[in-house]
Amino acid sequence: MAGKIIVIGGGPGGYIAALRGAALGGKVTLIEKENLGGTCLNWGCIPSKIMKNSADLFLKCLKADQFGIKIEGNISPDMRALMERKEKILDGQRKGISSLLQSRGIVVESGFATIKSKDLVQVTAQDGQTKELAYDRLIIAVGTKPMDVPDFPFDHEKILSSDDILVLDRIPTSMTIVGGGVIGCEFAFIFSALGCDVTIVEAMSRLLPLPSVDESCSKLLLREMKKRKIKVMCDTIVTKAATREEGVGISLAMSPFTDNPRPKKLKTDQIRSEIMTVCIGRTPLSEGLGLENIKLATQGPGWIPVNEQMETCVENVYAIGDILGPNKIMLAHVASHEGLVAAENAMRSKTDPKSTMGYEVVPGAIFTMPEIGTVGLSEKEAKAKGVEVETASVNFRVLGKAQAIDEIAGEAKMIIEKKSGRVLGVHLIGPHATDLIAEATLAMEKGLTAKQIAHTIHAHPTLAEIMGEVASKASGMPLHG
């Protein structure tokens, strides 16, 4: 059994791996070059949700009279105060992680890690001082950074990354978002709600062009964007961005990447915005890590390949999280589970069975307005696999709770195997969809049928009733939908 474990990277994969390794009796050292919590806490999941919460509240204030509440005086967003609140919350979360690691006896080293050999890591602190640490097992969890596009590189003033947008101290009058994926769509709703004129440019034929997101969600999301006057240009790419004092001049062209067999011609090939935000992918942080010193080969721009036990091709070296690349699933909660698997395998005795990572039932949470929650196969994916399926959809507006809170936009879609009735996928778009998807995830994990979910009593009046409604319809016993 391994004694000394070094974890490189203190994000949601790395610190969870450190905690599990310590709980199993390992002497664990965690190395982090910036702040604990990684991209998710500092530059992604948490700060954007803090911003979304304020945007949601602001929209509710604007229509308070519809809820029987009278607000007098001017109502306006305060970006500086929002950023102060964000930093306060993030600081509290970082301290919480630090305290947790300390309480478990985990040593945290601040600095940049370089792998020197198959049993040695060097840590370089900000002041340039170095130290060498020995290990028996190594877990790499270094993550990614926003992808910089050579044709329009970040200047961090007019052309921003997804990191830059999280530290804005003002609300721009207009913003063009390059990329209609998860990050781009979330920011589009947030800044539109706060009063910014938003345009999305997406190279594919639909918003959220991910295999795991059913096309029905993309269609409904586009409809909601139009209601909020967010302009969407699909089948389109940005070819050039010229910065000027007053903003950015953006050149457009028809996308060579689109899956649309008959894309519409562009109405214009030039648009202007105060700022342009690029949200079209992330790149690995493997450069300078010293992987060549242990003969650990990477793929593509620097992704690290692993097996289902999170083992790399180098003995006693594991990798987890976003550094594994798009061949796996680049989500914080997936990284955390990979961390558990890696730590358990790092600490196992030779006679213990290996822990294995499964990717078949992974929930996805997209914090647009309305939210999207997905798990399992989309209808298109299921048919591509040759599975004979049936689908059912129910609108959120049939729920009394949705009407009561005035959040009726959205639908639930369930994909079931026709022969067995087993649930193969659930796609929710609507209020609190990211919370509601948990029931569908558990149902799929346990191999339940639509009929079994339909016969599960759901409390009334709740949004959770949507699962009972769509399951009833999928099993041939529709209620209100």
C-alpha positions as CSV (number, residue, x, y, z in Angstrom):
1,M,0.0,0.0,0.0
2,A,1.3,3.5,-0.9
3,G,2.4,5.8,1.9
4,K,3.2,9.1,0.3
5,I,0.7,10.6,-2.2
6,I,1.2,13.9,-4.0
7,V,-1.8,15.5,-5.7
8,I,-1.0,18.3,-8.2
9,G,-3.9,20.7,-8.4
10,G,-6.4,21.8,-5.7
11,G,-9.6,21.9,-7.7
12,P,-12.7,19.8,-7.2
13,G,-10.9,16.7,-8.4
14,G,-7.6,17.3,-6.7
15,Y,-8.8,18.2,-3.2
16,I,-11.4,15.4,-3.1
17,A,-8.6,12.9,-4.1
18,A,-6.5,14.3,-1.3
19,L,-9.3,13.9,1.2
20,R,-10.0,10.3,0.2
21,G,-6.4,9.4,0.1
22,A,-5.9,10.8,3.7
23,A,-9.0,9.0,4.9
24,L,-7.6,5.7,3.6
25,G,-4.4,6.3,5.6
26,G,-2.1,8.0,3.1
27,K,0.4,10.7,3.9
28,V,-0.9,13.3,1.4
29,T,0.6,16.5,0.1
30,L,-1.5,18.7,-2.2
31,I,0.3,21.3,-4.5
32,E,-1.7,24.3,-5.8
33,K,-0.1,27.2,-7.7
34,E,-3.0,29.6,-7.2
35,N,-6.2,29.3,-5.1
36,L,-7.7,26.2,-3.7
37,G,-11.0,25.2,-5.4
38,G,-9.6,25.3,-9.0
39,T,-11.4,26.7,-12.0
40,C,-14.8,25.7,-10.6
41,L,-14.7,27.7,-7.5
42,N,-12.5,30.6,-8.6
43,W,-13.3,31.1,-12.3
44,G,-16.4,29.0,-13.2
45,C,-19.2,27.2,-11.5
46,I,-19.5,29.2,-8.3
47,P,-18.8,32.9,-9.4
48,S,-21.1,32.6,-12.4
49,K,-23.9,31.2,-10.2
50,I,-23.4,34.1,-7.8
51,M,-23.9,36.4,-10.7
52,K,-26.9,34.5,-12.0
53,N,-28.6,34.7,-8.6
54,S,-28.3,38.5,-8.7
55,A,-29.6,38.6,-12.3
56,D,-32.6,36.4,-11.3
57,L,-33.3,38.7,-8.3
58,F,-33.0,41.8,-10.4
59,L,-35.5,40.5,-13.0
60,K,-38.0,39.6,-10.2
61,C,-37.6,43.1,-8.7
62,L,-38.5,44.6,-12.1
63,K,-41.9,42.8,-12.1
64,A,-42.5,42.9,-8.3
65,D,-45.9,44.6,-8.8
66,Q,-47.1,41.4,-10.5
67,F,-46.4,39.6,-7.2
68,G,-48.3,42.1,-5.2
69,I,-45.2,44.0,-4.0
70,K,-44.7,47.7,-4.5
71,I,-41.1,48.9,-4.9
72,E,-40.6,52.7,-5.1
73,G,-37.5,54.4,-6.4
74,N,-34.9,53.4,-9.0
75,I,-33.9,49.8,-9.3
76,S,-30.5,49.1,-10.9
77,P,-27.7,46.5,-10.7
78,D,-24.6,47.5,-8.9
79,M,-21.7,45.5,-10.5
80,R,-19.1,46.6,-8.0
81,A,-21.2,45.5,-5.1
82,L,-21.9,42.2,-6.9
83,M,-18.2,41.6,-7.4
84,E,-17.5,42.4,-3.7
85,R,-20.2,39.8,-2.7
86,K,-18.7,37.3,-5.1
87,E,-15.2,37.7,-3.7
88,K,-16.5,37.4,-0.1
89,I,-18.2,34.1,-0.9
90,L,-15.2,32.7,-2.8
91,D,-12.9,33.6,0.0
92,G,-15.1,31.9,2.5
93,Q,-15.2,28.8,0.3
94,R,-11.4,28.7,-0.1
95,K,-10.9,29.0,3.7
96,G,-13.4,26.2,4.2
97,I,-11.4,23.9,1.8
98,S,-8.2,24.9,3.5
99,S,-9.5,24.1,6.9
100,L,-10.9,20.8,5.8
101,L,-7.6,19.7,4.3
102,Q,-5.7,20.8,7.5
103,S,-8.1,18.9,9.7
104,R,-7.4,15.7,7.8
105,G,-3.6,16.2,8.1
106,I,-3.0,17.1,4.5
107,V,0.0,19.3,3.8
108,V,-0.7,22.1,1.3
109,E,2.2,23.4,-0.7
110,S,1.7,26.7,-2.7
111,G,3.7,26.9,-5.9
112,F,4.2,25.4,-9.3
113,A,4.8,21.7,-9.5
114,T,7.3,20.1,-11.8
115,I,7.7,16.3,-12.0
116,K,11.4,15.6,-11.9
117,S,11.3,11.8,-11.9
118,K,9.1,8.8,-11.1
119,D,9.4,9.5,-7.4
120,L,10.1,13.2,-7.1
121,V,8.2,16.5,-7.6
122,Q,9.7,19.9,-7.3
123,V,7.7,22.8,-6.0
124,T,8.6,26.4,-7.0
125,A,7.1,29.1,-4.8
126,Q,6.2,32.6,-6.0
127,D,9.4,33.9,-4.5
128,G,11.4,31.5,-6.6
129,Q,12.4,29.2,-3.8
130,T,12.2,25.5,-4.5
131,K,11.8,22.3,-2.6
132,E,11.7,18.6,-3.6
133,L,9.0,16.2,-2.4
134,A,9.2,12.4,-2.7
135,Y,6.1,10.3,-3.5
136,D,4.9,6.7,-3.9
137,R,1.8,7.6,-5.9
138,L,1.1,10.8,-8.0
139,I,-2.3,12.2,-8.9
140,I,-2.3,14.9,-11.6
141,A,-5.3,17.2,-11.5
142,V,-4.0,20.4,-13.1
143,G,-7.1,21.3,-15.2
144,T,-7.4,23.7,-18.1
145,K,-7.5,27.4,-19.0
146,P,-9.6,29.4,-21.6
147,M,-8.5,28.8,-25.2
148,D,-6.8,31.8,-26.8
149,V,-7.7,32.1,-30.5
150,P,-4.8,33.4,-32.6
151,D,-7.1,35.4,-34.9
152,F,-8.4,37.5,-32.1
153,P,-6.2,37.0,-28.9
154,F,-7.4,38.2,-25.5
155,D,-6.4,41.8,-24.7
156,H,-8.4,41.5,-21.5
157,E,-10.1,44.9,-22.1
158,K,-12.1,44.7,-25.3
159,I,-11.6,41.0,-26.2
160,L,-12.2,38.9,-23.0
161,S,-12.0,35.3,-21.9
162,S,-14.6,33.7,-19.7
163,D,-12.2,34.4,-16.8
164,D,-12.1,38.1,-17.6
165,I,-15.9,38.5,-17.7
166,L,-16.1,37.3,-14.1
167,V,-14.2,40.3,-12.8
168,L,-15.9,43.1,-14.8
169,D,-16.7,46.1,-12.6
170,R,-19.3,47.5,-14.9
171,I,-22.1,46.3,-17.2
172,P,-21.2,46.9,-20.9
173,T,-23.7,48.4,-23.2
174,S,-23.2,45.6,-25.6
175,M,-21.4,42.3,-25.8
176,T,-20.9,39.7,-28.5
177,I,-20.3,36.2,-27.1
178,V,-18.3,33.9,-29.4
179,G,-19.6,30.4,-28.7
180,G,-23.2,29.2,-27.9
181,G,-22.1,26.4,-25.6
182,V,-22.7,26.1,-21.9
183,I,-20.5,29.0,-20.8
184,G,-21.6,31.3,-23.6
185,C,-25.3,30.7,-23.0
186,E,-25.1,31.2,-19.3
187,F,-23.3,34.5,-19.6
188,A,-25.7,35.6,-22.3
189,F,-28.7,35.3,-20.0
190,I,-26.8,36.9,-17.0
191,F,-25.7,40.0,-18.8
192,S,-28.9,40.4,-20.8
193,A,-30.8,40.4,-17.5
194,L,-28.5,43.1,-16.1
195,G,-29.2,45.3,-19.1
196,C,-26.6,44.5,-21.7
197,D,-27.4,44.1,-25.4
198,V,-26.1,40.6,-26.1
199,T,-25.4,38.8,-29.4
200,I,-24.3,35.1,-29.6
201,V,-22.3,33.8,-32.5
202,E,-22.3,30.0,-32.8
203,A,-20.6,27.9,-35.5
204,M,-23.0,25.0,-35.3
205,S,-26.7,24.9,-36.2
206,R,-28.0,25.2,-32.7
207,L,-27.3,26.5,-29.3
208,L,-25.7,24.0,-26.9
209,P,-24.6,21.7,-29.7
210,L,-23.6,18.9,-27.4
211,P,-24.6,15.3,-28.0
212,S,-25.8,15.0,-24.4
213,V,-28.2,17.9,-24.7
214,D,-31.4,17.0,-26.5
215,E,-32.3,19.2,-29.5
216,S,-35.6,20.0,-27.9
217,C,-33.8,21.9,-25.1
218,S,-31.9,23.9,-27.7
219,K,-35.1,24.9,-29.5
220,L,-36.8,26.0,-26.3
221,L,-33.7,27.9,-25.2
222,L,-33.5,29.8,-28.5
223,R,-37.2,30.8,-28.0
224,E,-36.5,32.1,-24.5
225,M,-33.5,34.1,-25.8
226,K,-35.6,35.7,-28.4
227,K,-38.1,36.7,-25.7
228,R,-35.2,38.4,-23.9
229,K,-34.0,40.1,-27.1
230,I,-30.7,38.1,-27.1
231,K,-29.6,38.0,-30.8
232,V,-28.4,34.5,-31.9
233,M,-26.4,33.9,-35.1
234,C,-26.0,30.2,-35.7
235,D,-24.0,28.6,-38.6
236,T,-21.7,31.6,-38.2
237,I,-18.0,32.2,-37.2
238,V,-16.0,35.3,-36.3
239,T,-13.1,35.7,-38.7
240,K,-11.6,38.9,-37.3
241,A,-12.0,41.3,-34.4
242,A,-10.6,44.9,-34.7
243,T,-10.4,46.8,-31.4
244,R,-11.1,50.5,-31.4
245,E,-11.6,53.1,-28.6
246,E,-15.4,52.7,-28.8
247,G,-15.4,48.9,-29.0
248,V,-14.8,46.0,-31.3
249,G,-15.5,45.7,-35.0
250,I,-16.4,42.0,-35.6
251,S,-16.2,40.3,-39.0
252,L,-18.4,37.3,-39.7
253,A,-18.6,34.5,-42.2
254,M,-20.7,31.4,-42.8
255,S,-19.4,28.5,-40.7
256,P,-17.5,25.7,-42.4
257,F,-18.1,23.6,-39.2
258,T,-21.9,23.6,-39.2
259,D,-23.9,20.4,-39.3
260,N,-26.7,22.3,-41.0
261,P,-27.1,21.0,-44.6
262,R,-28.8,24.3,-45.7
263,P,-27.6,27.2,-43.6
264,K,-29.2,30.6,-44.2
265,K,-27.0,33.3,-45.8
266,L,-25.7,35.9,-43.4
267,K,-27.8,39.1,-43.2
268,T,-24.6,41.0,-42.4
269,D,-20.9,40.2,-42.2
270,Q,-20.0,43.0,-39.8
271,I,-21.3,43.8,-36.3
272,R,-20.0,46.0,-33.5
273,S,-20.0,45.6,-29.7
274,E,-18.4,47.4,-26.8
275,I,-16.7,44.1,-25.8
276,M,-16.3,40.6,-27.3
277,T,-16.2,37.5,-25.0
278,V,-14.7,34.3,-26.4
279,C,-16.2,31.1,-24.9
280,I,-15.2,28.4,-27.4
281,G,-13.2,25.9,-25.4
282,R,-10.4,25.3,-23.0
283,T,-6.8,24.1,-23.3
284,P,-4.9,21.8,-21.0
285,L,-2.4,23.1,-18.4
286,S,0.1,20.2,-18.9
287,E,2.9,22.4,-20.4
288,G,5.8,22.8,-18.1
289,L,4.6,20.0,-15.8
290,G,7.6,17.8,-16.6
291,L,5.6,14.9,-18.0
292,E,8.5,14.1,-20.4
293,N,10.6,13.3,-17.3
294,I,8.5,10.3,-16.5
295,K,7.8,9.5,-20.2
296,L,4.1,10.3,-19.9
297,A,2.9,11.0,-23.4
298,T,-0.1,13.3,-24.0
299,Q,-2.7,13.5,-26.8
300,G,-3.6,16.5,-28.9
301,P,-2.7,19.8,-27.3
302,G,-1.7,18.1,-24.0
303,W,-4.5,15.9,-22.8
304,I,-3.5,13.0,-20.5
305,P,-5.0,9.6,-21.4
306,V,-6.1,7.2,-18.6
307,N,-8.0,4.0,-18.2
308,E,-11.1,3.4,-16.2
309,Q,-9.1,3.2,-13.0
310,M,-7.7,6.7,-13.7
311,E,-4.3,5.1,-14.3
312,T,-1.9,6.7,-16.8
313,C,0.6,4.6,-18.9
314,V,3.2,5.3,-16.2
315,E,3.0,3.0,-13.1
316,N,1.8,4.7,-9.9
317,V,0.8,7.9,-11.8
318,Y,-2.9,8.8,-12.1
319,A,-4.7,11.7,-13.7
320,I,-8.2,13.2,-13.2
321,G,-10.5,16.0,-14.1
322,D,-10.4,18.3,-17.1
323,I,-6.8,17.5,-18.0
324,L,-8.2,14.2,-19.4
325,G,-9.8,16.2,-22.2
326,P,-13.1,16.0,-24.1
327,N,-12.8,12.2,-24.5
328,K,-14.0,12.1,-20.9
329,I,-16.6,14.4,-19.4
330,M,-15.2,17.8,-18.4
331,L,-17.4,18.6,-15.4
332,A,-16.5,19.4,-11.8
333,H,-18.6,16.7,-10.3
334,V,-17.1,14.1,-12.6
335,A,-13.6,15.3,-11.6
336,S,-14.6,14.8,-8.0
337,H,-15.7,11.2,-8.6
338,E,-12.6,10.5,-10.7
339,G,-10.6,11.8,-7.7
340,L,-12.3,9.3,-5.4
341,V,-11.5,6.5,-7.8
342,A,-7.9,7.5,-8.3
343,A,-7.3,7.9,-4.5
344,E,-8.8,4.5,-3.8
345,N,-6.7,2.8,-6.4
346,A,-3.6,4.6,-5.2
347,M,-4.2,3.3,-1.7
348,R,-5.3,-0.2,-2.5
349,S,-3.4,-3.3,-1.5
350,K,-2.4,-5.7,-4.2
351,T,-5.3,-8.0,-3.2
352,D,-8.0,-5.4,-3.1
353,P,-10.2,-5.0,-6.2
354,K,-9.7,-1.8,-8.2
355,S,-12.2,1.0,-8.2
356,T,-13.6,1.8,-11.6
357,M,-15.0,5.1,-13.1
358,G,-18.3,4.9,-15.0
359,Y,-19.5,7.6,-17.3
360,E,-22.8,6.1,-18.3
361,V,-25.0,8.0,-15.9
362,V,-23.6,11.5,-15.4
363,P,-26.0,14.5,-14.8
364,G,-25.4,17.8,-16.6
365,A,-26.4,21.1,-15.1
366,I,-26.6,24.3,-17.3
367,F,-27.5,27.5,-15.5
368,T,-29.3,29.4,-18.2
369,M,-32.7,31.1,-17.7
370,P,-34.5,28.7,-17.6
371,E,-32.1,26.1,-16.3
372,I,-31.3,22.8,-18.1
373,G,-30.7,19.4,-16.5
374,T,-29.8,16.4,-18.5
375,V,-28.8,12.8,-17.8
376,G,-28.4,9.8,-20.1
377,L,-29.0,9.6,-23.8
378,S,-30.6,12.2,-26.0
379,E,-33.2,11.0,-28.5
380,K,-30.7,11.4,-31.3
381,E,-28.0,9.5,-29.4
382,A,-30.4,6.6,-28.6
383,K,-31.4,6.2,-32.3
384,A,-27.8,6.4,-33.4
385,K,-27.1,3.4,-31.2
386,G,-29.9,1.5,-32.9
387,V,-32.2,1.4,-29.8
388,E,-35.9,1.4,-30.5
389,V,-37.2,4.2,-28.2
390,E,-40.3,6.1,-27.3
391,T,-40.3,9.7,-26.0
392,A,-42.7,11.8,-24.0
393,S,-42.7,15.5,-23.2
394,V,-44.6,17.6,-20.7
395,N,-44.6,21.3,-20.3
396,F,-43.7,22.8,-16.9
397,R,-46.8,25.1,-17.2
398,V,-49.0,22.1,-16.1
399,L,-47.6,22.4,-12.6
400,G,-49.4,24.5,-10.0
401,K,-46.0,25.3,-8.4
402,A,-44.6,26.7,-11.7
403,Q,-47.7,28.9,-12.0
404,A,-47.4,30.1,-8.4
405,I,-43.8,31.2,-8.8
406,D,-44.4,32.5,-12.3
407,E,-41.8,30.3,-14.0
408,I,-43.8,28.4,-16.6
409,A,-41.3,28.2,-19.5
410,G,-39.9,24.8,-20.0
411,E,-40.5,21.1,-20.6
412,A,-39.4,17.7,-19.5
413,K,-38.6,15.0,-22.0
414,M,-38.0,11.4,-21.2
415,I,-36.5,8.8,-23.6
416,I,-37.4,5.1,-22.8
417,E,-36.5,1.8,-24.3
418,K,-39.6,0.7,-26.1
419,K,-39.3,-3.0,-25.2
420,S,-38.6,-2.7,-21.5
421,G,-39.8,0.8,-20.6
422,R,-36.4,1.4,-18.9
423,V,-35.4,5.1,-18.8
424,L,-32.5,5.9,-21.1
425,G,-32.4,9.6,-20.8
426,V,-34.2,12.6,-19.2
427,H,-33.8,16.2,-20.4
428,L,-35.3,19.0,-18.4
429,I,-35.4,22.7,-19.2
430,G,-37.3,24.8,-16.7
431,P,-37.2,26.2,-13.2
432,H,-34.7,24.5,-10.9
433,A,-34.0,21.9,-13.6
434,T,-30.5,21.5,-12.3
435,D,-31.8,20.3,-9.0
436,L,-34.6,18.2,-10.4
437,I,-32.3,16.1,-12.6
438,A,-31.1,14.3,-9.4
439,E,-34.2,12.1,-9.3
440,A,-33.7,11.0,-13.0
441,T,-30.0,10.3,-12.3
442,L,-30.9,8.0,-9.4
443,A,-33.6,6.3,-11.5
444,M,-31.2,5.6,-14.3
445,E,-28.4,4.5,-11.9
446,K,-30.9,1.9,-10.5
447,G,-32.3,0.9,-13.9
448,L,-35.8,2.0,-13.2
449,T,-38.7,2.1,-15.7
450,A,-40.9,5.0,-16.5
451,K,-43.8,3.1,-14.9
452,Q,-41.9,2.7,-11.6
453,I,-41.2,6.5,-11.5
454,A,-44.9,7.2,-12.3
455,H,-45.9,5.1,-9.3
456,T,-43.6,7.0,-7.0
457,I,-45.6,9.6,-5.1
458,H,-44.3,13.1,-5.6
459,A,-45.3,15.9,-3.2
460,H,-47.8,18.5,-4.3
461,P,-47.4,21.3,-5.1
462,T,-43.8,21.0,-6.1
463,L,-41.7,21.3,-9.2
464,A,-40.6,17.7,-8.6
465,E,-44.0,16.6,-9.9
466,I,-42.7,17.1,-13.4
467,M,-40.9,13.8,-13.2
468,G,-44.1,12.0,-12.2
469,E,-45.9,13.8,-15.0
470,V,-43.5,12.9,-17.8
471,A,-43.0,9.3,-16.5
472,S,-46.8,8.8,-16.5
473,K,-47.0,10.0,-20.1
474,A,-44.0,7.9,-21.1
475,S,-45.7,4.8,-19.6
476,G,-48.9,5.5,-21.5
477,M,-50.8,7.0,-18.6
478,P,-50.7,10.8,-19.2
479,L,-52.1,13.0,-16.4
480,H,-52.1,16.7,-17.0
481,G,-49.5,16.9,-19.8
